[in-house]
Amino acid sequence: QVQVVESGGGLVQPGGSLRLSCTASGFTFSRVVMRWYRQRPGKERELVAAIPAAGVGTNYADSVKGRFTISRDNAKNTLYLQMNSLKPEDTAVYYCNGIVYWGKGTLVTVSS
């Protein structure tokens, strides 16, 4: 049974930081590209960051480059997203994705 569970969302002030985690099971996590997506209010879901199986050669949306860092721990089947210098426009539900599997998302709200 496949499970993908995100955590770490919450309310943060502009300029603050959050670290999202995604724990996956039921598929070979260490062999697949993993991605973070987000869906902002009134917008379509968009790709935020991606990381290959070996963890080298990450990719980011232009809107988050230099502020967000994607990483993974294959021994723990866990994906991370470190988010710094958060802006109100980063407010969204953040989703973890691997192959065709998705979590239910974690809400990040950036507001003063």
C-alpha positions in Angstrom: 0.0 0.0 0.0 1.4 3.3 -1.1 1.5 6.2 1.4 2.8 9.7 0.8 2.4 12.0 3.8 3.5 15.7 4.0 4.1 17.6 7.2 5.6 20.8 8.4 3.2 23.4 7.1 1.8 26.2 9.2 1.5 30.0 9.6 4.7 32.0 9.3 5.5 35.7 9.0 7.0 37.1 5.8 10.7 36.6 5.8 10.4 33.5 7.9 11.3 29.9 7.3 9.6 26.5 7.3 10.8 23.0 6.6 8.4 20.6 4.9 8.9 16.9 5.1 7.3 14.1 3.0 7.5 10.5 4.1 6.8 7.8 1.4 6.2 4.1 1.5 5.0 1.4 -0.8 7.3 2.1 -3.7 11.1 2.3 -4.2 11.6 5.8 -3.0 15.4 5.7 -3.6 15.0 5.0 -7.3 12.6 7.7 -8.3 12.6 11.5 -9.0 10.7 13.2 -6.3 9.0 16.6 -6.6 7.3 19.3 -4.6 4.3 21.0 -6.1 2.1 23.7 -4.7 -1.3 25.1 -5.4 -1.9 28.7 -4.6 -5.4 30.1 -4.0 -7.2 30.4 -7.3 -4.3 29.0 -9.2 -3.4 25.7 -10.9 -1.0 23.3 -9.3 2.6 24.2 -10.2 6.0 22.5 -9.9 8.2 24.0 -7.2 11.2 21.8 -7.1 12.5 18.4 -8.2 15.3 16.1 -7.1 16.7 13.0 -8.9 17.0 9.7 -7.2 20.7 10.2 -6.3 20.0 13.7 -5.0 22.3 15.5 -7.5 21.0 17.9 -10.1 18.0 19.7 -8.5 15.6 22.0 -10.3 13.5 24.9 -9.1 10.8 27.1 -10.3 12.2 30.6 -11.0 9.9 32.0 -8.3 11.7 30.1 -5.5 15.3 29.9 -6.8 17.7 31.0 -4.1 15.1 30.7 -1.3 14.0 27.1 -1.3 16.1 24.0 -1.1 14.9 20.5 -1.9 16.7 17.5 -0.5 16.1 13.8 0.3 17.2 11.1 2.7 16.8 7.8 0.9 17.6 5.8 4.0 14.6 7.4 5.6 12.3 7.5 2.5 11.9 11.2 3.2 11.8 14.3 1.0 12.4 17.8 2.4 11.8 21.3 1.3 13.6 24.0 3.2 11.8 27.3 2.6 13.5 30.6 3.5 12.7 34.2 3.0 9.0 33.3 2.6 6.7 35.8 0.9 2.9 36.1 1.1 2.8 34.8 -2.5 4.3 31.5 -1.3 1.0 30.8 0.5 -0.3 27.5 -0.9 -1.0 23.9 -0.3 2.3 22.0 -0.9 2.2 18.5 -2.3 4.8 15.8 -2.5 4.9 13.7 -5.7 6.7 10.5 -6.7 5.8 8.7 -10.0 2.0 8.8 -9.9 1.7 9.0 -6.2 0.6 12.2 -4.3 0.2 13.2 -0.8 -2.8 15.1 0.5 -0.8 18.3 1.0 0.3 20.6 3.8 -0.9 24.2 4.0 1.7 27.0 4.2 0.3 30.4 5.1 2.7 33.4 4.9 1.1 36.4 6.6 1.8 39.0 9.2 
